[in-house]
Amino acid sequence: MSRKGWIDCDNQRVQPAAFFRRPAPRDEEGLSVDTNSARSCHQTLNKCHGVVSLHVGRVRDLSLDVVADAPTHANIDGLPRREDNPAEAERLASRLAKQARIVPPDQYLESA
């Protein structure tokens, strides 16, 4: 999670805002995800406020797809942009947020 507000630390829930695509021309291939590990995800982001996981099969249950474009990277394909279809973007972002599981920091932070 590259933004602090995407995880509600009080109730340990992921916010739907984490799953909105950015305005064009960004996210042209879909919503970017790391497919390697929680540690890889944490190390890839300049500012990481937490790591969450999604199950590919459950993402596909939403009629979305997860398409790999590199050995450690994929995009969630099929998510509309808010400016194109606000209701569907909100519905899918909310469903993804409910599916997302917060990864405990001890699973991706370097040991002291």
The first five atom37 places (N, CA, C, CB, O) and aatype in JSON, in Angstrom:
{
  "aatype": [12, 15, 1, 11, 7, 17, 9, 3, 4, 3, 2, 5, 1, 19, 5, 14, 0, 0, 13, 13, 1, 1, 14, 0, 14, 1, 3, 6, 6, 7, 10, 15, 19, 3, 16, 2, 15, 0, 1, 15, 4, 8, 5, 16, 10, 2, 11, 4, 8, 7, 19, 19, 15, 10, 8, 19, 7, 1, 19, 1, 3, 10, 15, 10, 3, 19, 19, 0, 3, 0, 14, 16, 8, 0, 2, 9, 3, 7, 10, 14, 1, 1, 6, 3, 2, 14, 0, 6, 0, 6, 1, 10, 0, 15, 1, 10, 0, 11, 5, 0, 1, 9, 19, 14, 14, 3, 5, 18, 10, 6, 15, 0],
  "atom_mask": [
    [1, 1, 1, 1, 1],
    [1, 1, 1, 1, 1],
    [1, 1, 1, 1, 1],
    [1, 1, 1, 1, 1],
    [1, 1, 1, 0, 1],
    [1, 1, 1, 1, 1],
    [1, 1, 1, 1, 1],
    [1, 1, 1, 1, 1],
    [1, 1, 1, 1, 1],
    [1, 1, 1, 1, 1],
    [1, 1, 1, 1, 1],
    [1, 1, 1, 1, 1],
    [1, 1, 1, 1, 1],
    [1, 1, 1, 1, 1],
    [1, 1, 1, 1, 1],
    [1, 1, 1, 1, 1],
    [1, 1, 1, 1, 1],
    [1, 1, 1, 1, 1],
    [1, 1, 1, 1, 1],
    [1, 1, 1, 1, 1],
    [1, 1, 1, 1, 1],
    [1, 1, 1, 1, 1],
    [1, 1, 1, 1, 1],
    [1, 1, 1, 1, 1],
    [1, 1, 1, 1, 1],
    [1, 1, 1, 1, 1],
    [1, 1, 1, 1, 1],
    [1, 1, 1, 1, 1],
    [1, 1, 1, 1, 1],
    [1, 1, 1, 0, 1],
    [1, 1, 1, 1, 1],
    [1, 1, 1, 1, 1],
    [1, 1, 1, 1, 1],
    [1, 1, 1, 1, 1],
    [1, 1, 1, 1, 1],
    [1, 1, 1, 1, 1],
    [1, 1, 1, 1, 1],
    [1, 1, 1, 1, 1],
    [1, 1, 1, 1, 1],
    [1, 1, 1, 1, 1],
    [1, 1, 1, 1, 1],
    [1, 1, 1, 1, 1],
    [1, 1, 1, 1, 1],
    [1, 1, 1, 1, 1],
    [1, 1, 1, 1, 1],
    [1, 1, 1, 1, 1],
    [1, 1, 1, 1, 1],
    [1, 1, 1, 1, 1],
    [1, 1, 1, 1, 1],
    [1, 1, 1, 0, 1],
    [1, 1, 1, 1, 1],
    [1, 1, 1, 1, 1],
    [1, 1, 1, 1, 1],
    [1, 1, 1, 1, 1],
    [1, 1, 1, 1, 1],
    [1, 1, 1, 1, 1],
    [1, 1, 1, 0, 1],
    [1, 1, 1, 1, 1],
    [1, 1, 1, 1, 1],
    [1, 1, 1, 1, 1],
    [1, 1, 1, 1, 1],
    [1, 1, 1, 1, 1],
    [1, 1, 1, 1, 1],
    [1, 1, 1, 1, 1],
    [1, 1, 1, 1, 1],
    [1, 1, 1, 1, 1],
    [1, 1, 1, 1, 1],
    [1, 1, 1, 1, 1],
    [1, 1, 1, 1, 1],
    [1, 1, 1, 1, 1],
    [1, 1, 1, 1, 1],
    [1, 1, 1, 1, 1],
    [1, 1, 1, 1, 1],
    [1, 1, 1, 1, 1],
    [1, 1, 1, 1, 1],
    [1, 1, 1, 1, 1],
    [1, 1, 1, 1, 1],
    [1, 1, 1, 0, 1],
    [1, 1, 1, 1, 1],
    [1, 1, 1, 1, 1],
    [1, 1, 1, 1, 1],
    [1, 1, 1, 1, 1],
    [1, 1, 1, 1, 1],
    [1, 1, 1, 1, 1],
    [1, 1, 1, 1, 1],
    [1, 1, 1, 1, 1],
    [1, 1, 1, 1, 1],
    [1, 1, 1, 1, 1],
    [1, 1, 1, 1, 1],
    [1, 1, 1, 1, 1],
    [1, 1, 1, 1, 1],
    [1, 1, 1, 1, 1],
    [1, 1, 1, 1, 1],
    [1, 1, 1, 1, 1],
    [1, 1, 1, 1, 1],
    [1, 1, 1, 1, 1],
    [1, 1, 1, 1, 1],
    [1, 1, 1, 1, 1],
    [1, 1, 1, 1, 1],
    [1, 1, 1, 1, 1],
    [1, 1, 1, 1, 1],
    [1, 1, 1, 1, 1],
    [1, 1, 1, 1, 1],
    [1, 1, 1, 1, 1],
    [1, 1, 1, 1, 1],
    [1, 1, 1, 1, 1],
    [1, 1, 1, 1, 1],
    [1, 1, 1, 1, 1],
    [1, 1, 1, 1, 1],
    [1, 1, 1, 1, 1],
    [1, 1, 1, 1, 1],
    [1, 1, 1, 1, 1]
  ],
  "atom_positions": [
    [[0.84, -1.16, 0.0], [0.0, 0.0, 0.0], [0.89, 1.23, 0.0], [-0.96, -0.01, 1.21], [1.65, 1.47, 0.94]],
    [[0.79, 2.0, -1.04], [1.66, 3.17, -1.17], [1.08, 4.41, -0.5], [1.91, 3.45, -2.63], [1.74, 5.45, -0.46]],
    [[-0.13, 4.32, 0.02], [-0.73, 5.46, 0.72], [-1.2, 5.02, 2.1], [-1.91, 6.05, -0.08], [-1.79, 3.95, 2.26]],
    [[-0.93, 5.86, 3.08], [-1.22, 5.54, 4.47], [-2.72, 5.28, 4.7], [-0.76, 6.67, 5.37], [-3.07, 4.37, 5.44]],
    [[-3.58, 6.05, 4.09], [-5.01, 5.94, 4.31], [-5.67, 4.72, 3.7], [0.0, 0.0, 0.0], [-6.87, 4.51, 3.87]],
    [[-4.91, 3.9, 2.99], [-5.49, 2.73, 2.35], [-5.71, 1.58, 3.31], [-4.61, 2.28, 1.22], [-6.42, 0.63, 2.99]],
    [[-5.1, 1.64, 4.49], [-5.34, 0.63, 5.52], [-5.84, 1.34, 6.76], [-4.04, -0.19, 5.82], [-5.2, 2.27, 7.26]],
    [[-6.99, 0.9, 7.27], [-7.53, 1.41, 8.52], [-6.9, 0.59, 9.63], [-9.12, 1.34, 8.56], [-7.3, -0.55, 9.88]],
    [[-5.92, 1.17, 10.29], [-5.17, 0.43, 11.32], [-6.03, 0.11, 12.54], [-3.95, 1.23, 11.75], [-5.78, -0.89, 13.21]],
    [[-7.03, 0.93, 12.83], [-7.87, 0.69, 14.0], [-8.67, -0.6, 13.88], [-8.82, 1.86, 14.21], [-8.77, -1.37, 14.84]],
    [[-9.24, -0.85, 12.69], [-10.04, -2.07, 12.54], [-9.4, -3.11, 11.62], [-11.4, -1.72, 12.02], [-10.02, -4.12, 11.29]],
    [[-8.15, -2.84, 11.2], [-7.39, -3.78, 10.37], [-8.13, -4.15, 9.08], [-7.08, -5.04, 11.15], [-8.23, -5.32, 8.72]],
    [[-8.64, -3.13, 8.41], [-9.34, -3.34, 7.14], [-8.69, -2.51, 6.05], [-10.83, -2.99, 7.27], [-8.15, -1.43, 6.28]],
    [[-8.75, -3.06, 4.85], [-8.25, -2.37, 3.67], [-9.38, -1.5, 3.13], [-7.73, -3.38, 2.59], [-10.53, -1.92, 3.07]],
    [[-9.04, -0.29, 2.75], [-10.02, 0.66, 2.22], [-10.2, 0.46, 0.71], [-9.6, 2.1, 2.52], [-9.23, 0.17, 0.01]],
    [[-11.42, 0.63, 0.2], [-11.64, 0.5, -1.25], [-10.75, 1.41, -2.08], [-13.08, 0.8, -1.56], [-10.42, 1.07, -3.21]],
    [[-10.37, 2.56, -1.55], [-9.52, 3.5, -2.29], [-8.24, 2.84, -2.8], [-9.17, 4.69, -1.42], [-7.66, 3.3, -3.79]],
    [[-7.79, 1.78, -2.14], [-6.57, 1.09, -2.56], [-6.73, 0.42, -3.92], [-6.17, 0.06, -1.52], [-5.74, 0.08, -4.57]],
    [[-7.98, 0.21, -4.34], [-8.23, -0.54, -5.56], [-8.86, 0.28, -6.68], [-9.12, -1.7, -5.25], [-9.46, -0.27, -7.61]],
    [[-8.72, 1.6, -6.59], [-9.14, 2.46, -7.7], [-7.95, 2.66, -8.63], [-9.68, 3.82, -7.19], [-6.83, 2.91, -8.19]],
    [[-8.2, 2.56, -9.92], [-7.15, 2.85, -10.89], [-6.91, 4.34, -10.93], [-7.52, 2.31, -12.29], [-7.81, 5.14, -10.7]],
    [[-5.68, 4.71, -11.23], [-5.33, 6.12, -11.37], [-5.83, 6.65, -12.7], [-3.8, 6.32, -11.25], [-6.02, 5.88, -13.64]],
    [[-6.05, 7.96, -12.78], [-6.52, 8.53, -14.05], [-5.53, 8.27, -15.18], [-6.74, 10.04, -13.91], [-4.32, 8.17, -14.96]],
    [[-6.07, 8.17, -16.4], [-5.24, 7.97, -17.59], [-4.25, 9.12, -17.7], [-6.11, 7.87, -18.89], [-4.58, 10.25, -17.33]],
    [[-3.07, 8.88, -18.17], [-2.61, 7.68, -18.87], [-1.99, 6.62, -17.96], [-1.62, 8.08, -19.91], [-1.41, 5.66, -18.47]],
    [[-2.08, 6.76, -16.64], [-1.49, 5.79, -15.73], [-2.35, 4.54, -15.67], [-1.32, 6.39, -14.31], [-3.52, 4.57, -16.06]],
    [[-1.79, 3.46, -15.21], [-2.49, 2.18, -15.05], [-3.16, 1.73, -16.34], [-3.53, 2.29, -13.95], [-4.25, 1.15, -16.31]],
    [[-2.53, 1.97, -17.47], [-3.14, 1.59, -18.75], [-3.38, 0.09, -18.85], [-2.25, 2.05, -19.89], [-4.33, -0.34, -19.5]],
    [[-2.53, -0.71, -18.23], [-2.65, -2.16, -18.32], [-3.54, -2.74, -17.22], [-1.28, -2.8, -18.26], [-3.83, -3.93, -17.23]],
    [[-3.96, -1.9, -16.27], [-4.76, -2.37, -15.14], [-4.11, -1.94, -13.84], [0.0, 0.0, 0.0], [-3.16, -1.16, -13.83]],
    [[-4.63, -2.46, -12.74], [-4.12, -2.11, -11.42], [-2.89, -2.97, -11.12], [-5.21, -2.32, -10.34], [-2.96, -4.19, -11.14]],
    [[-1.78, -2.32, -10.86], [-0.49, -2.98, -10.68], [-0.43, -3.76, -9.36], [0.62, -1.95, -10.72], [-0.83, -3.26, -8.31]],
    [[0.08, -5.01, -9.44], [0.29, -5.84, -8.26], [1.62, -6.58, -8.36], [-0.87, -6.84, -8.09], [2.06, -6.95, -9.44]],
    [[2.24, -6.78, -7.2], [3.47, -7.58, -7.11], [3.06, -9.03, -6.91], [4.4, -7.08, -5.93], [2.17, -9.32, -6.11]],
    [[3.69, -9.93, -7.62], [3.32, -11.34, -7.52], [4.39, -12.19, -6.87], [3.02, -11.89, -8.89], [4.23, -13.41, -6.76]],
    [[5.47, -11.59, -6.43], [6.59, -12.35, -5.89], [6.38, -12.72, -4.43], [7.87, -11.58, -6.05], [6.22, -13.89, -4.09]],
    [[6.39, -11.71, -3.56], [6.26, -11.96, -2.12], [5.92, -10.65, -1.43], [7.58, -12.57, -1.54], [6.03, -9.57, -2.01]],
    [[5.5, -10.77, -0.19], [5.22, -9.56, 0.6], [6.49, -8.73, 0.77], [4.65, -9.95, 1.99], [6.44, -7.5, 0.7]],
    [[7.61, -9.39, 0.98], [8.89, -8.67, 1.14], [9.25, -7.93, -0.14], [10.02, -9.65, 1.54], [9.71, -6.79, -0.1]],
    [[9.06, -8.58, -1.28], [9.34, -7.95, -2.57], [8.46, -6.72, -2.77], [9.13, -8.95, -3.72], [8.93, -5.67, -3.22]],
    [[7.19, -6.86, -2.44], [6.27, -5.73, -2.57], [6.72, -4.56, -1.7], [4.84, -6.16, -2.2], [6.75, -3.42, -2.16]],
    [[7.06, -4.85, -0.46], [7.51, -3.81, 0.46], [8.76, -3.11, -0.05], [7.78, -4.39, 1.85], [8.88, -1.89, 0.05]],
    [[9.68, -3.88, -0.61], [10.94, -3.31, -1.08], [10.78, -2.53, -2.39], [11.97, -4.41, -1.27], [11.58, -1.65, -2.68]],
    [[9.76, -2.86, -3.17], [9.57, -2.22, -4.47], [9.03, -0.79, -4.34], [8.63, -3.04, -5.31], [9.38, 0.08, -5.14]],
    [[8.19, -0.57, -3.34], [7.56, 0.74, -3.18], [8.49, 1.73, -2.5], [6.26, 0.62, -2.38], [9.21, 1.37, -1.57]],
    [[8.48, 2.98, -2.97], [9.28, 4.01, -2.32], [8.79, 4.25, -0.89], [9.22, 5.32, -3.12], [9.59, 4.35, 0.04]],
    [[7.47, 4.34, -0.73], [6.85, 4.48, 0.59], [5.82, 3.37, 0.71], [6.2, 5.9, 0.79], [4.85, 3.33, -0.05]],
    [[6.04, 2.49, 1.65], [5.13, 1.36, 1.84], [4.49, 1.47, 3.22], [5.88, 0.0, 1.69], [5.19, 1.48, 4.24]],
    [[3.18, 1.55, 3.24], [2.43, 1.69, 4.49], [1.77, 0.39, 4.9], [1.38, 2.79, 4.37], [0.95, 0.37, 5.82]],
    [[2.11, -0.69, 4.24], [1.57, -1.99, 4.56], [1.48, -2.84, 3.31], [0.0, 0.0, 0.0], [1.58, -2.33, 2.19]],
    [[1.3, -4.13, 3.5], [1.18, -5.06, 2.39], [-0.09, -5.87, 2.6], [2.44, -5.99, 2.29], [-0.4, -6.29, 3.71]],
    [[-0.83, -6.07, 1.52], [-2.02, -6.92, 1.59], [-1.91, -8.0, 0.52], [-3.31, -6.08, 1.4], [-1.17, -7.85, -0.45]],
    [[-2.64, -9.06, 0.72], [-2.64, -10.13, -0.28], [-4.04, -10.35, -0.81], [-2.08, -11.43, 0.32], [-5.03, -10.1, -0.12]],
    [[-4.09, -10.82, -2.03], [-5.35, -11.19, -2.7], [-5.16, -12.58, -3.27], [-5.74, -10.15, -3.82], [-4.06, -12.96, -3.66]],
    [[-6.22, -13.33, -3.33], [-6.21, -14.66, -3.93], [-6.68, -14.52, -5.38], [-7.11, -15.67, -3.13], [-7.77, -14.0, -5.62]],
    [[-5.88, -14.96, -6.33], [-6.18, -14.8, -7.75], [-7.55, -15.38, -8.1], [-5.1, -15.45, -8.61], [-8.31, -14.77, -8.85]],
    [[-7.86, -16.55, -7.58], [-9.15, -17.18, -7.88], [-10.32, -16.34, -7.43], [0.0, 0.0, 0.0], [-11.34, -16.26, -8.13]],
    [[-10.19, -15.7, -6.28], [-11.29, -14.85, -5.78], [-11.38, -13.56, -6.58], [-11.09, -14.53, -4.29], [-12.48, -13.03, -6.77]],
    [[-10.25, -13.05, -7.06], [-10.28, -11.88, -7.94], [-11.02, -12.25, -9.22], [-8.83, -11.37, -8.26], [-11.85, -11.49, -9.72]],
    [[-10.72, -13.42, -9.75], [-11.38, -13.88, -10.98], [-12.86, -14.15, -10.77], [-10.7, -15.13, -11.51], [-13.63, -14.05, -11.72]],
    [[-13.27, -14.48, -9.54], [-14.69, -14.65, -9.24], [-15.47, -13.35, -9.45], [-14.87, -15.13, -7.8], [-16.7, -13.38, -9.6]],
    [[-14.78, -12.23, -9.47], [-15.41, -10.92, -9.7], [-15.44, -10.56, -11.18], [-14.66, -9.83, -8.91], [-15.75, -9.43, -11.54]],
    [[-15.12, -11.52, -12.04], [-15.03, -11.31, -13.5], [-13.9, -10.37, -13.86], [-16.34, -10.77, -14.04], [-13.96, -9.68, -14.88]],
    [[-12.86, -10.35, -13.03], [-11.63, -9.62, -13.32], [-10.58, -10.67, -13.65], [-11.19, -8.7, -12.11], [-10.82, -11.86, -13.48]],
    [[-9.43, -10.23, -14.12], [-8.35, -11.17, -14.39], [-7.07, -10.61, -13.79], [-8.19, -11.41, -15.92], [-6.95, -9.41, -13.57]],
    [[-6.12, -11.48, -13.54], [-4.79, -11.11, -13.08], [-3.84, -11.57, -14.17], [-4.44, -11.73, -11.67], [-3.67, -12.77, -14.39]],
    [[-3.21, -10.6, -14.84], [-2.4, -10.9, -16.02], [-0.94, -10.55, -15.72], [-2.92, -10.11, -17.25], [-0.6, -9.39, -15.5]],
    [[-0.1, -11.56, -15.73], [1.33, -11.34, -15.5], [1.96, -10.68, -16.71], [2.04, -12.68, -15.18], [1.68, -11.02, -17.86]],
    [[2.84, -9.7, -16.43], [3.58, -9.05, -17.52], [5.08, -9.07, -17.26], [3.1, -7.61, -17.69], [5.86, -8.55, -18.07]],
    [[5.49, -9.65, -16.14], [6.9, -9.81, -15.78], [6.95, -10.92, -14.73], [7.54, -8.45, -15.24], [5.92, -11.28, -14.17]],
    [[8.13, -11.44, -14.45], [8.21, -12.54, -13.48], [7.65, -12.2, -12.09], [9.63, -12.96, -13.33], [7.14, -13.09, -11.41]],
    [[7.73, -10.95, -11.66], [7.26, -10.59, -10.32], [6.16, -9.53, -10.34], [8.42, -10.08, -9.48], [5.89, -8.89, -9.32]],
    [[5.51, -9.34, -11.48], [4.51, -8.28, -11.6], [3.34, -8.72, -12.44], [5.14, -7.02, -12.21], [3.48, -9.49, -13.39]],
    [[2.16, -8.23, -12.07], [0.95, -8.47, -12.86], [0.04, -7.26, -12.73], [0.21, -9.77, -12.39], [0.31, -6.34, -11.96]],
    [[-1.04, -7.28, -13.49], [-2.05, -6.24, -13.42], [-3.41, -6.88, -13.25], [-2.02, -5.35, -14.69], [-3.71, -7.92, -13.85]],
    [[-4.24, -6.26, -12.42], [-5.63, -6.69, -12.33], [-6.34, -6.01, -13.48], [-6.29, -6.32, -10.92], [-6.45, -4.79, -13.54]],
    [[-6.82, -6.83, -14.39], [-7.44, -6.35, -15.63], [-8.96, -6.41, -15.51], [-6.96, -7.21, -16.85], [-9.52, -7.34, -14.92]],
    [[-9.62, -5.41, -16.05], [-11.08, -5.39, -16.05], [-11.68, -4.38, -15.09], [0.0, 0.0, 0.0], [-12.9, -4.19, -15.08]],
    [[-10.84, -3.73, -14.27], [-11.34, -2.7, -13.37], [-11.59, -1.41, -14.15], [-10.35, -2.45, -12.21], [-10.67, -0.91, -14.81]],
    [[-12.8, -0.87, -14.09], [-13.02, 0.41, -14.78], [-12.43, 1.56, -13.96], [-14.53, 0.65, -15.02], [-12.25, 1.44, -12.75]],
    [[-12.13, 2.63, -14.62], [-11.71, 3.85, -13.92], [-12.95, 4.52, -13.34], [-10.94, 4.82, -14.89], [-14.05, 4.39, -13.88]],
    [[-12.78, 5.24, -12.24], [-13.91, 5.94, -11.62], [-14.55, 6.93, -12.57], [-13.46, 6.65, -10.35], [-15.77, 7.1, -12.56]],
    [[-13.74, 7.59, -13.38], [-14.3, 8.59, -14.29], [-15.09, 7.94, -15.43], [-13.19, 9.47, -14.86], [-15.92, 8.61, -16.06]],
    [[-14.85, 6.67, -15.71], [-15.56, 5.97, -16.79], [-16.84, 5.31, -16.31], [-14.66, 4.93, -17.42], [-17.85, 5.32, -17.01]],
    [[-16.81, 4.73, -15.11], [-17.97, 4.01, -14.58], [-17.89, 4.05, -13.05], [-18.02, 2.53, -15.11], [-17.45, 3.08, -12.43]],
    [[-18.32, 5.16, -12.45], [-18.14, 5.33, -11.0], [-18.78, 4.23, -10.15], [-18.7, 6.65, -10.58], [-18.17, 3.77, -9.19]],
    [[-19.99, 3.82, -10.49], [-20.68, 2.82, -9.67], [-19.97, 1.47, -9.72], [-22.13, 2.66, -10.14], [-19.8, 0.83, -8.68]],
    [[-19.56, 1.04, -10.9], [-18.89, -0.25, -11.04], [-17.49, -0.2, -10.44], [-18.82, -0.66, -12.51], [-17.04, -1.17, -9.84]],
    [[-16.79, 0.92, -10.59], [-15.46, 1.06, -9.99], [-15.57, 0.97, -8.47], [-14.81, 2.41, -10.4], [-14.74, 0.31, -7.84]],
    [[-16.56, 1.6, -7.89], [-16.77, 1.55, -6.43], [-17.16, 0.14, -5.98], [-17.87, 2.56, -6.02], [-16.65, -0.34, -4.97]],
    [[-18.03, -0.5, -6.72], [-18.47, -1.85, -6.36], [-17.3, -2.84, -6.35], [-19.56, -2.34, -7.33], [-17.12, -3.6, -5.4]],
    [[-16.51, -2.8, -7.42], [-15.38, -3.73, -7.51], [-14.28, -3.39, -6.5], [-14.8, -3.71, -8.92], [-13.68, -4.3, -5.92]],
    [[-14.01, -2.12, -6.29], [-13.0, -1.72, -5.3], [-13.43, -2.18, -3.91], [-12.79, -0.19, -5.32], [-12.6, -2.63, -3.13]],
    [[-14.7, -2.06, -3.61], [-15.21, -2.5, -2.3], [-15.1, -4.01, -2.15], [-16.66, -2.07, -2.12], [-14.74, -4.5, -1.08]],
    [[-15.4, -4.73, -3.2], [-15.29, -6.2, -3.14], [-13.84, -6.64, -2.98], [-15.9, -6.83, -4.42], [-13.55, -7.55, -2.21]],
    [[-12.93, -5.99, -3.71], [-11.51, -6.32, -3.56], [-11.02, -5.99, -2.16], [-10.67, -5.55, -4.61], [-10.25, -6.75, -1.57]],
    [[-11.46, -4.86, -1.61], [-11.05, -4.47, -0.26], [-11.52, -5.51, 0.76], [-11.62, -3.08, 0.11], [-10.8, -5.82, 1.71]],
    [[-12.71, -6.04, 0.58], [-13.22, -7.07, 1.5], [-12.42, -8.37, 1.37], [-14.7, -7.34, 1.23], [-12.26, -9.1, 2.35]],
    [[-11.94, -8.65, 0.18], [-11.15, -9.87, -0.05], [-9.71, -9.74, 0.45], [-11.14, -10.21, -1.52], [-9.1, -10.74, 0.84]],
    [[-9.19, -8.54, 0.45], [-7.77, -8.31, 0.77], [-7.48, -8.66, 2.23], [-7.39, -6.85, 0.49], [-8.27, -8.36, 3.13]],
    [[-6.35, -9.29, 2.44], [-5.9, -9.65, 3.78], [-4.6, -8.91, 4.08], [-5.71, -11.18, 3.92], [-3.66, -8.94, 3.28]],
    [[-4.56, -8.26, 5.22], [-3.36, -7.54, 5.63], [-2.28, -8.55, 6.03], [-3.67, -6.56, 6.8], [-2.51, -9.45, 6.83]],
    [[-1.11, -8.36, 5.47], [0.04, -9.23, 5.79], [0.74, -8.64, 7.01], [1.03, -9.35, 4.56], [1.09, -7.46, 7.01]],
    [[0.94, -9.44, 8.05], [1.64, -8.93, 9.24], [3.05, -8.45, 8.88], [1.73, -10.03, 10.33], [3.75, -9.11, 8.11]],
    [[3.47, -7.3, 9.41], [4.78, -6.74, 9.08], [5.94, -7.7, 9.31], [5.01, -5.5, 9.87], [6.95, -7.62, 8.6]],
    [[5.83, -8.59, 10.28], [6.96, -9.51, 10.51], [7.18, -10.48, 9.37], [6.73, -10.29, 11.78], [8.19, -11.19, 9.34]],
    [[6.26, -10.52, 8.42], [6.42, -11.38, 7.25], [7.12, -10.69, 6.08], [5.07, -11.88, 6.79], [7.46, -11.34, 5.09]],
    [[7.35, -9.37, 6.2], [8.04, -8.69, 5.1], [9.12, -7.71, 5.55], [7.03, -7.96, 4.27], [9.94, -7.29, 4.73]],
    [[9.15, -7.33, 6.8], [10.19, -6.43, 7.26], [11.45, -7.22, 7.59], [9.72, -5.62, 8.49], [11.38, -8.36, 8.04]],
    [[12.6, -6.58, 7.36], [13.88, -7.2, 7.7], [13.99, -7.34, 9.2], [15.07, -6.38, 7.14], [13.58, -6.45, 9.94]],
    [[14.54, -8.43, 9.66], [14.76, -8.63, 11.09], [15.84, -7.68, 11.57], [15.16, -10.1, 11.39], [16.82, -7.41, 10.87]],
    [[15.64, -7.17, 12.76], [16.6, -6.22, 13.33], [17.82, -6.92, 13.86], [15.96, -5.41, 14.44], [18.74, -6.27, 14.37]]
  ]
}
